[in-house]
Amino acid sequence: MLKIENLTKSYENKVVFKKLNLEINDGEVLSIVGPSGIGKTTLLKIIAGLCGADSGKMVIDGQKINVTEKNQNALIGVIFQDFNLFPQYTLLGNITLAPRIVKN
């Protein structure tokens, strides 16, 4: 289960989202849709531990996650959809590259 409470993120003077609340139970599927620049990718980056939020709380499967800083021990992985794959590796090689480097 993923539970987010009062998540707030801003860049300089632009508020991306303020006091966002979200709960996704095991087995549920959520789609995040909206126009460009609304904060979809920022939310996913915070959930995955790739960037920090300004404030808020997050719990993943009962484990409290510090959302105010990057979390190298995050429980969520991200595969980007754009050109971020390395051409010299297979798809499997690209997907497993980061865990192999970070966790050996």
Buried (B, 14 or more C-beta within 10 A) or exposed (E): EBBBBEBBBBEEEEEBBEEBEBEBEEEEEEEEEEEEEEBBBBBBBBBBBBBBBBBBBBBBEEEEBEBEEEBEEBEBEBEEEEEEBEEEEEEEEBEEEEEEEEEE
